[in-house]
Amino acid sequence: IRQLLDRDWTIVINHTLREGNACADMLAKMGANSIAPLVKLVVSPAEMSTHLLADAWGVAFVRE
């Protein structure tokens, strides 16, 4: 990461909370629990439907 940041270009890094990126969080957890080195998803997992729908509706999550 440091080598990429040191290149001659403009980089903007934005932090988002886990609640704000539930799909990425779910995929990361699935990857961490998988023994396969690479998993190719043709369709989104059924467990992700609720998160995708909330994202499409623009639901905002507030961390307490």
N, C-alpha and C positions, 0 to 999 in steps of 0.2 A: 504494500500500500504506500509506504513511504517513497519508493522509487517512482510510482505513478504520480504521486503528488509533487515530486521534485521536477517533473518534466516541464517544458516550456508551454504551458497552456493554463487556462483558467479553470479551476476546479471549485465547485460549490458542493459542500457536504451538508445535508440536512438530516437532523436527528428526528426520528418519529418514535412515539411510544408504541409498545407492543399492541395496545388497544387500537391504535390508529392504523395498524397494518396487520390485521388478523390473518389474512390469507398467507402472507409471507411467513408469519409466525407459525401457522399450522404446517406449511410445507417444510419449514426448517425442522420442526419437531418430527415430522414424518421421515425426513432424511436422516436425522440423528438416530432414529429407531430402526432404520433399514440396514441390512447387511450388504445390500447391493451397492457397488461403487457408483452406479449411475441409474437413475430411474427416469423413464420417459413417460409422461402422462399424456394420453391422447384426449381424455376428457377430465374435467376437474373432479376430484373426489366428492362423493355425496355429502360428506361432513362439511364441505366448504360452501355448500349452497347458501346457508344462512348468512355467512360472512359476505359472499358475493352480492347477495340481495341487499344487505345493509349498505354495502358500498355503492351499489347502483342507486339506492334511495338517498344517498348522501347523509346517512346517519352519523352523527358525531358522538364520540365517546369521550367523556370527561373523566380524568383520573382523580380519584379522591384521596 
